[in-house]
Amino acid sequence: MSENPSPITPEVVETHGLSPEEYSTLLEALGREPNLVELGIFSVMWSEHCSYKSSRLHLKKLPTEAPWVICGPGENAGVIDIGDGQAAIFKMESHNHPSYIEPYQGAATGVGGILRDVFTMGARPVANANALRFGRPEHPKMKHLVQGVVAGIGGYGNCVGVPTVCGETNFHPAYDGNILVNAMTVGVADQDKIFYSAATGIGNPIVYVGSKTGRDGIHGATMASTDFEEDSDAKRPTVQVGDPFTEKLLIEACLELMATDAIVAIQDMGAAGLTSSSVEMATNGKTGIRLDMDMVPCREDGMTPYEMMLSESQERMLMVLQPGKEAMAAEIFEKWELDFAVIGEVTDTQRMVLEFGGEVVCDIPLGPLADSAPLYDRPTISKEQYKAWAKVKPLGDVPESSDIGADLLTLMASPALASRAWIAQQYDSQVGADTLQTGGDAGVVRVHGTQKALALSTDCTPRYCYADPYEGGKQAVAEAYRNLCAVGARPLAVTNCLNFGNPQRPEIMTQFIGCLEGMGEACIALDFPIVSGNVSLYNESKATGGGSAILPTPAIGGVGIIDDYTAMATPGAAKDGDQIFLIGFTSGHIGQSLWHKMKSGEEAGAPPPVDLEVERRHGELVQGLVKRRDVSSVHDCSDGGALVAITEMSLASGLGAQLTLPDVPNPAAIYFGEDQGRYIVTTDNAKAVLDACKDAGVFVAAIGTVGGGALSGEGFAVSLDDLREAHASFLRDWMEA
């Protein structure tokens, strides 16, 4: 073993993100002091980003199984059966801290990383989605961040040739110092051609493919596992640099090799790069690994084993091949102008051994790096203590509206509800020619060569999660389910990206556990298991003055199947004269509603409760209405309530609506309340809708008629032209200013 070039001092340990207690555990595991390479490897593998040391105790409680689940959490992505011998493979991940430091590259490499998670398993990526959270538009840095993130997502996804078909973008002061960039990819594969990461076969060659290794991204995983300091610019070297054209070549080369019998195991080099990929492959295969660091393709001179192992350079993969297949594989990668190198072999030692310059520079057991990594049961507080800490004001007297039309115009122009067309127009949503719907409740892409289509949606309402983590967690899953049902899809499974603050604060851990409990209950009730995901903690920023945490944001990515895409529903297909129905009872719940915040300036009251039995019954009813073509258009009710949903449908169709409500004490609460489990449908066959609702025991109300150039009701009328201008104004004017 080569000697340490410098002593491992407490200061060196601290800069690697290990606590004194964790370093003591490391010493016990090794039985000696580590050298710098070994310390670096332990530091990234034991980081929150790689080890999930604060979360995996609780993640185990989530429901992950169903008859259609082929592979749940633990691999690069989740896999579900979509019939005909085909599988959908998908996952969502975060790239939050890098995107705040360097928004273009942070967002771009987030897209690149999630694409690799999917095609690593043998799937051709068919759709991208995202979930973005930004701070106040008036924040001096926010416009730059929005422009950079959107350009990065579009720049990478467009170039690599995968359509971006849906997403959500929110603004809230809680994200001023720590934005969220969550990226999701869905791919399609044959079930008999799915690849996993377990390195097996003693003596099998380990090969490195893709781009060369550079010094970008070193300590990226560690940086993503701590709060932000005020010197974020100094952390720019920890942000990776992506090349989507190389990624496209890598996709094609990997899929070409996957068509042969050469690959035993495959893993992308994501967070912690060569370290995490090699450790995970050996751990999953219950084997060992030996790497010759002299053989690693490097693009910079004089790179050390420490730098090679911790680099997070993009567009790289690690494979275990069948013996004798090296030359054939090399020929494929050389044809695609990518690096290919045999850098090691699978061993039976259950250790990681690295050699460099004829010396062993690392020799450590794999168990402590992965399966026996630190695991914490972080302290929490009671629900009563959380309520006192969160300081959510009670709702108080319900305000009334003197002008519903004016309130509607104000809401539609607000950052919360304004058109995201400026963003969507920068994404290529049509590349591949299989995109069937964007801009509605869910993105929909055809499964090429079939009548089937996949629907996907990203959802979360963070203000609900802050006010009541349990109900907020339920609602995030329920809304994803609802959005899939609204296009006529049968919801199948969930991926997630759990974005929270510092887990060492009991209040934050209480948020985390509460949201997971709500999510888990919803997934069980809706038969909507979680098959993959990501946890992003320490989303706090000292730069905003005092350790400000984001709102709890458990972003949900839902995937469903449409058996015959010709029966797909959209929000904008209503016809003149169609009747408008509201499915689901409305009580006028305005706690935590956008309308109440607009009127009072406060996010007050409890979020709307979620009745999961009602959600499922209503969702299955809507699926049936769409499948039988009994409705012309469908839209779920969410932020802003029923009147906002109807407005969005009117803007999409170009037709107004005349609304009629029963005599109620406060019409504004009915129009703008955010009660859950509701849909707006239009139809020229009212009897079919009413009969179906009666048979299912579902509340339904006729609330108006489609037609004209305005949206009107008792005491108000607003032209579609005015609504369209209000809706378009925020992002357009902000970006032009």
Secondary structure, DSSP 4 states (H G I P E B T S, - for coil): -PPPSS---HHHHHHTT--HHHHHHHHHHHTS---HHHHHHHHHHTSHHHH-TTTHHHHTTS----TTEEE-TTSSSEEEEEETTEEEEEEEEE-HHHHHHSHHHHHHHHHHHHHHHHHTTTPEEEEEEEEEEE--TTSTTHHHHHHHHHHHHHHHHHHHT--EEEEEEEE-GGGSSS-EEEEEEEEEEEGGG-------STT-EEEEEESPB-STTTTHHHHTTS-B-S-GGGGGGGS----HHHHHHHHHHHHHHHTTT-EEEEEE--TTHHHHHHHHHHHHHT-EEEEEGGGS-BSSTT--HHHHHH---SSEEEEEE-TT-HHHHHHHHHHTT-EEEEEEEEESSSEEEEEETTEEEEEEESGGGTTTS---------HHHHHHHHTPPP--SPP--S-HHHHHHHHHHSTTTS--HHHHTTS---TTS-EEE-SSSSEEEE-TTSS-EEEEEEE--HHHHHH-HHHHHHHHHHHHHHHHHHTT-EEEEEEEEEE-S-TTSHHHHHHHHHHHHHHHHHHHHTT--EEEEEEE---EEGGGTS-EEPPPEEEEEEEEEES-GGG---TT---TT-EEEEES------TT-HHHHHHHSS--SPPPP--HHHHHHHHHHHHHHHHTT--SEEEE--TTHHHHHHHHHHHHHT--EEE-----S-HHHHHH---SS-EEEEES-HHHHHHHHHHHT--EEEEEEE-SSEEEETTEEEEHHHHHHHHHHHHHHHHH-
